[in-house]
């Protein structure tokens, strides 16, 4: 079975900010992740990331917020999306 793209959205706001969410369901986990999702969540402007969540190959689930990277404990896809939106609001002061 091949990977399946579950979510692919990109919103560009009047002020130039971008919120993009890409989530794939994989036939098997990509180490070191133990779940079957590959994801890239971004909020920022071209060339400037304010908030990001991802699990690129070879790295564990992690998040970026205001230039700092930290480990992210993935539990469910729904929780990931909620945490992403909450972090955007915390960093920008606005709901996405």
N, C-alpha and C positions, 0 to 999 in steps of 0.2 A: 504494500500500500504506500502511496506517495503522501507527502506532506499536503495539508489542506489549509488554505488561507481562510481564517475565520473572520478576521476584522481587518479592514484597510480603510481608514478614514483620515482626512486631512482638512483642517479648518484654517483658513487664513483670515485674520481679522483686519479691520480698517487701519489699525495702528501698525500693521506689519507683522504682528506676532502670529505664530503658527502652533497649532496643537495637532500632532499626528500620532495615530495609534495603528500599529501593525502587529497582528498576532497570528501565528501559525500553530496548527495541531500537528504533531509529528508522530510517525509510526512507533518511535521509541525515543526515550529521553536522550538529550545531548549532554554528555558529561561535562561538568560535574553536576548538572541539574538532575533531579530525581523525578521530575514531572515531564509531561509530553508537550509542553508549550514552548515555543520560541517567540520572543516578543521584543518590540522596540517601541517605546513610548517617549515622545519628545514634546517639549514645550519651550519655545524661545523665539529667536529671530534668526535669519540667515547668518551663520557664523557664530551664534551665541546661544548656548544651551542654558536655560534657567533651571529646568527640571527634566530628568530623564530616568526611565527605568528600563533595564535590558538584561539579557542573559546570553551575551555573545559566546560563541564556542570557546571553550577553555577557561571561561570565567564563571564564577557562581552568580546567582541572581544578585543584582545590585541596583542601587539608585544613585542618581546625581542630583544634588540640590545646591545651588549657589556656589558651584565650583568644588564641592566636596563629594567624594564617592564613599558610599557605605554599603555594607551587606544588606540585602533585603530578604526577609523570610517569606518566600512564596507559599501561600496556602491554597488559594483558589483564584481562578481567573476573575471572578466577580470582585473579590477583595483587592486584587491587584489594580483593577480599574478604579475602585473607590479610593485606594491609597494614592494613586496617581492624581486624581482630581483634588483630593484633600491637600496634597503637597503643592499643587499649582496654586490653590487658594491661599495657602500659608505663605508661599514665596512672593506671589504677585499681589495679593490682597483682593483678587477677583476670582470668581468662579469661572471655570472654562466653559 
